[in-house]
Amino acid sequence: MLLCALVGLLLLFSCLDVWYFLRGVVVVVQAWFQPPVWDVLAEQSVAGRVLPHDLDYMGHMNNARYLRECDFARFHHYMRNGIFKALRTLKATMVVGASTIRYRRSLAFGEAFDLRTRIVAWDDKSFFVEQRFVSQGDGFISAVMLCRQNVLRSNPESILQLLCKRKVECPDYPEDLQHWISFISASSQALRAQSGLEDKTGAQEDKDK
């Protein structure tokens, strides 16, 4: 019986990223028991530390782990400010349409950091989110990520209207965000051109446009 259980666990861990799903559940449960954040534009912060399973061959935090931590921080962010609840009410969902991360200084083994998440702006299809890894030792911003969260079967304005019971004015787009959106648009146009879609009228826009 024990052998069968061990074999079953081995197969499960071989086929699925079990720790990812377990971590996601823990994050959601933790956020559930924390007080809500009524200001959807407020920055939220979660604490982290570089553990052995985060390391690469150089002894630094693995590049992919930054993106993974950003995933969990967004889960936490949307749970506390009510966006996940609004999505369920509207029968909508969100997917990542684009993300760009800039590494400024590596996070070393055992180093503590704060991951700060905020909604910077939005358009008729997407939220634009900024996430910063800030070293707790000296406050240095070790990495910063921009993420475009596409809303499916609804839109940001409807979500914010449901949460705030009023129209929320979008903040001005920072200059770096404007450049990044222009890059995404140019990339979409180039990829459509390479696929021959620029000559097809009525062709569906790709999701990162």
Secondary structure, DSSP 8 states (H G I E B T S, - for coil): -HHHHHHHHHHHHHHS-HHHHHHHHHHHHHHHTS-----TTS-EEEEEE--GGGB-TTSBB-HHHHHHHHHHHHHHHHHHHTHHHHHHHTT-EEEEEEEEEEE-S--BTT-EEEEEEEEEEE-SSEEEEEEEEEETTT--EEEEEEEEEEEESS-HHHHHHHHHSS--------HHHHHHHHHHHHHHHHHHHHTTGGGSTT----TT-
